[in-house]
Amino acid sequence: MDTGRGLIYHFARMYTRDHPSDDMIQAGYEGLIKALNRFDPGKGASFTTYASHLIRGEIRHYLRDEASFYRPGCLVDLQSRVERYIDEQTMINGEPPDVPTIAEALNVREDGVVEVMRSGLVPLDSVDLSKVRSLRYESFRLPLEDRVTLDQAIQGLSEIQRRVVDLLFYRDMTQQEAADELGTNQRQISRIMHRSLASLYELFEGSDGGP
């Protein structure tokens, strides 16, 4: 039971910078009870691996119900990567990885991992985005902090500007394909694109503390 309690608090603290809520801990215990009732040692998996899976499942279910705040897309993606890594390493090693191991594997600062896991549970301005930074530079890839800033800048665009940016730069459409998708013409898409890029430059510079 002590092992199960340790797993509950290990995962609960991963999603909160402060003390985990009673409801989150209760969700973890529900997962532990399911593990105790369902564990079959004949299937080869260790109890820690099996319990980790069910405890995290119940905590994530609770968090999905609670999550109601906007998150930049890169934080959504990074949280999914963290969760996949935990699942993989728990399966391989029989115990969940700690935050330093996760941080090193995913190239994120340790305190950034915790802030990423909190996002969506609290207003974005309560998340310390200054901690969500890459540990090291990777060739041909924007540092994490720049991706967060870019996502926030895109949210400052109008809806039509965001749609055009998404179609041209994230879905790799041509201007004519984007025009067909939006029911307009290529010239209008070109004008929106240039206005969007100019606005992004201003927003990006402003959010980065530039002039």
N, C-alpha and C positions, 0 to 999 in steps of 0.2 A: 504493500500500500504506500510506503514511503517513496518507492520509485515512481509510482503513479502520481503522487502529489508533486514530486519534483518535476515531472514532465508537464503537469498542468501549469505550474508557475513558470516553467521555462518558456512555454509557448505564449502564455498570457503576457509576460513581460516583453515579449518580442513585438507585441502590438500596442504597447503603451509606454510612454516615457515616464509616467507616474505609476502609482500603485494600480494594479488591475482592478476593475470593478467587481463587485460581488457577483453580478450577473455573468460576467465573463468566466469567473472561476467556477460558478455553478455549471455553466455549459461544459467546461473542461471535465468536471466530475461526472457529468452525464456520459461523456465519452469514455471515461475510465470504467464506469459501471458496465457499459456495453462491452468493453474489452474483457472485463472479468467474467462476464456471463457467456461470451462467445468464443473466447480463446481456445484454440485446439492445437496443442503442442505437436500433434502428429502431422501437421501441415508444413512443418519445417521452419517457420518464422519464429523469431524470439518474441517473448511477451512485450519487451520494450518497443520493438518495431511495430507490432500490431497495435499496442496501446497508443503509441505516438500517432498513428494514422487516424484512429477513432477520436482521440482527444482533439487533434487539430481540426478534424472534420467538424466536430461540434462547435468549436470556437469559431471557425470560419463561417459556419451556418449562422451563428449568433451575430457575427460581424456583418455579414451580408444583409441581415435584417435591419441592423443599426445604421449601416452606411447610407448617408443621404447628402453628402457634400461633394462638390465638384473636385476632381483631381485632374491635373494635366495628364495627357495620354502617356507620357514617358514614365510617370509614377505608377500608373496602372500596369504598364508593361513590366516595370522593374519589380513591383510587388509579386506579379505572377512568376517572374524568374526566381525570386527568393523562395517562393513556396515550392516551385518545382525542384529547386536545388535541395531544399530540406527533405522532400520526399525521396529523392534519389539517394542522398547520403545516408538517410535513416535506413533505407533498404539495404545499402551496401555495408554499412558499419554497425548496424544494430542499435544505434543511438543517434539522436539529432545533433547536427553541428551547432557550435556556439556562434555568437555574432561575429567575433574576429575571423573565424573560418569562412563564414558567409561573405563578409566584407572583402576578404582577399580573393575569393573565388570569382566574385561578380564585379570586382573593381569599384567598390563603393566604400566611402569612409564608414567606420563602425557606427558612429552616431547618426549617420545618414540612413543606415539600414532601419533603425528604429523610427526615424521620422517618416520614411517611406511606408512602413507598416501602419503608422498612425493615420496616414492620409486617407480621406474618405470617411473617417470616423469623427473628425473635428473639422471646423471651418479651415480653409486653406491658410488663412492668415494666422492660425494657431500652430501651423506646421513650420518649423524652422528650416526653410529651404536652403539657407546658407550652409547647412550641414550636409545637404544632398550633393556631394561632390565626388568626382572620380579620384581614386587613389593614384593613378598613373595615366599618362597620356597614351592613347592608342592611335596608331596611324590610320588615316582616312575615316576617323570617327569623332564626332563632336564630343567634347567632355560632357559629362552628365549635367553639370551645372548650366552649360550653355543650352542643352536640350530642354531643361526646365524653363529657362528664360524664354526660349523660342516658343514653347507651347503656351506660356502665359501671354506673350506678345500676340500670338495668333488669336487668342480669345478677345483681344481688343479690336479685331476687325469686325466689319459688318457680316451678316449671315452670308450674303452673296459672295463677299470677298473670301470668307473661309471656305466656301464650297469650291470656288475657283482654285484656291491654293491647294485644297485637298485633291482635286481632280488632276491638276497639272504636275504637282510636285510629290504627292504621295501615291497617286494611282497611275502616274506616268502617262497620262493622256496627252495627245496633241491639242493645240488650241481649237482645231476644228472638231475633234471628238468631244471636247468639253462643251463647245457651243451646241453640238447636237444633243448632248446629255441635258443641257439646261434650257434648250429651246430658244437659243439666240444665235447671233452670228459671230464669226471669228474675230471681227474688228472689235466688237463689244468685249469679248473675252480678253483681248489684248489690252484694252484700256483698263479693265478691272484688274488684270494681272499687274500692270505697271503701277497703278494706284496702290494696290495691296503691298507690293514690294517696298514702295516708298514709305507707306505707313508702318510696315514691319521694321524698317530700318530705324525710324524715329522711336517706335515703341521699344525695340530691342536696346537701342542706345540709352533710352530713358531708364529702363529697368536695370541696366547695368551700371547706372551711375554716371553715364557719359554726359556730354553737353546737350 
